[in-house]
Amino acid sequence: MKIILVKILFYVLICFKFYFSLQYNAAYSNYIYKSKLDFYKNEKETKNLNGCAEFTNEHLNPESNKQKICEAVILFLRHFKEESNDTTYHDNGCKYLYYWLYTHVQNNPKSIKNTLNLYKELFKIYTQHNEYLNTFNNYISEMNEHTSDKFVKLTDMYNKLEIFYERKKSQETVEKCTSGVKDLYTEYLDECIKGNDHDFCNELKNFRKKHDYYVQKMLHCVGEQYLLPPVEVFDTVAFGPWIRHLIGKNRNAWDNINKESDQLLNTYEIEDDISNMRNFNIPYNSS
């Protein structure tokens, strides 16, 4: 009876997880963020926004239109404030804005730091010339070089994985099983382990789970050479001590439920978020 009750509770929790995952799809949201920023930047006419006409920054690519980039950021933040009060949408949008600016900064060893300074400089212009209600300060003030560096690396890796998803549609040879992200993943895996970076390692676990599930279950590729090396043994699914108490000492039953949970969570994550551009978690204190 205890096992049946636990399974019922477990499946209810899985359903809730699946339902809420549908409410916010990071992949789709990142597409929206990029589309808006590119649209604002590529508009032919300048908006002559306060603070942007005289804006300049030595770290931007020489071919970049500095005024248009400034205007794109200001309009993007304005749109955010007017469109939604959803904290998750704001959080991920602010992080993606950093990545978007990173793609417009000169590539050198200080690109992460330079982008961060550029970001905060543009945010200062926004706060000086627009109604300021502390909407985004909590997100941006918590950004630092470490989290920004990891976020860029994860986003680049997911970009490569997304290219792999698209490429497989036109390739039916053995190459369809090779994603091309293994070297980059292995480099970041070594970095996370040496740095004892728990958050970064967890994000690599999530990446590996999506990658390997897709290669094995969707492409039906067989062979360890197509899979990514593990970060470490996955932690057991934690639904709280109140469920474990119901199970008592029946360890085998708990292990079986953990196995089922991994399979179900993998299925839901892949089907709903197969091209998800996973965002590195930049912590903040909500106001």
C-alpha angles and dihedrals in degrees: 000000000000092000092050091050092049092050091050091051090045095053091047089055091047090052091051091050091050093046094051092044087062091055093065122027111185094197093056092042092052089052089053092048093051093045092053095046093047091047093053092045095048098048108122097222122064118230094215091225117186111268097014102082091066096034117125135162128185094211098062119099110272092240093053120109099232095195092051092048090051091049092047091055094046093048091045092054091045090052090051094054094046098042106048147001092203108131095206091053090049094046095051092041092054090049093048090049087060091053091047091053090046090061089057097049124093111266110245139122090278097050094113094051093042091051091050091052091047091050093052092045091055091044089054089054089051093052093046097052104030137060103277120209099162088256098145105017093097092056099044099040090059095054115107139167094268098053092038092053092051092046092054092048093050093046092050090050093050089048089058091047091051090053087052091053090053095043095055090064091071100034125076097168127099087271089076087077095057111084097185094225099097097096093048092045092049091050091052091043090057089048095051093048096046091046093045086228104168096184094049092047090052091052089051089051089054091048093049092049093055094042097049095042090053094047094047104034104029102032094029092223116169123206139068090245090075095052131081121244115255123256092215138306109310116251116247115265106269113216093154139272092277090072093044089053090057090054094051115182097340096116095167091058091051091049091051091051091050090053091050091048092053091051094047095044091049091051094049094044094049098044095045099034107024094143096032115158095216114217121220108239110251105189122227139167110246115227 
